[in-house]
């Protein structure tokens, strides 16, 4: 490490970006939200392994999340705004390697060249936007910052819900450009939560200006079917959906857009209005015929993420995480971006929580869906970022895994993991203690296994004390025993949203 004058080791390391800066004096868990400058390229080989990595864990774990939060003295106001930083953690016979690159989107390249923000972001607008760049298409503001998808043809994509999937080189992580699935679908939004069935079939959707698009894409990237239609209700913020054997299911939260506020220069987020007296619409689409659609109603609920869904033809069972409603959830995300720890609220509706829903009438076939029968069940734990075993996507399932908050006190973020058996209600948890922020952990099936849940939980965390990031690996069937291994980066990285593991 090059010396910088008389700075102490800690200051020197912070100056070099090796250790997270003291972004917030009162909340060390917020340090990674300071973000990077965009010029960084992260490469580390032979990472330090604490514990013992399973010999069968071989492949690449890709992660995505906002990595750049400020340019030219201006800082984004919302966590969702930052430009995408894609990480690749390679687990092989020669140890673990790490690489991370900013997604070189059109926006990122233009703003890097200018040395300032030129385009508005989801939660940030600029009063002098007229002197910056005009937004002509959704991909002009595509930050490619939310998730990743690698398809059977080997192509890797960085995903963002408002625009096209952004193709990356799977080895170098350099950007190739937005993917048009067909000429007619070029530029249409492709959400960051595609559902990939065990045979590689991809289901996804997008929303734009009151319209929805749904896709069925082959494992090789060919569009098998798509449908564009007017959304039956508000679709200003539809982040995720659920897929069962026969159906696609959406929850359309009652979020209106104040178009006058938007025209007056407020950000997308600031123009959204929570219509808590209205219903959340449940939109069900027949996978075999996208023109067969049903709409049911359930009480107003804010939803970002689904675990999974299954159906028996008559009833659909699915689980999701109900988030605190707007504007509260976004207010918290704004505070953390300013380095301020949000006030803890203990009321249940202030924490995201597990919900399970059953749609339709028993024995009534698909027609039962239109009778509007809905049953809801909830739990109290604070959880988010649900994942299931990739082998049971759109199939009957019983195991869901989450980051969770366990006696977290006043600090922000999750500090543990939870495995929930949704059939028995039995839970298993592990806490890293209050110095660690835990991110989404994915389930990696053990090679040669076939039973749901036989695998490892793999995800990232940040240790506030040593100011470094790590990957942790658990036996998914023995979560409370603690991690089998932790793999330490010699530096820190920004918090991400979602990742996927691809075995080799
Ligand atoms: Fe998400």
Boltz pocket constraint, residues with backbone or C-beta under 6 A from the ligand:
constraints:
  - pocket:
      binder: B
      contacts: [[A, 146], [A, 192], [A, 193], [A, 239], [A, 240], [A, 304], [A, 305], [A, 497], [A, 498]]
      max_distance: 6.0
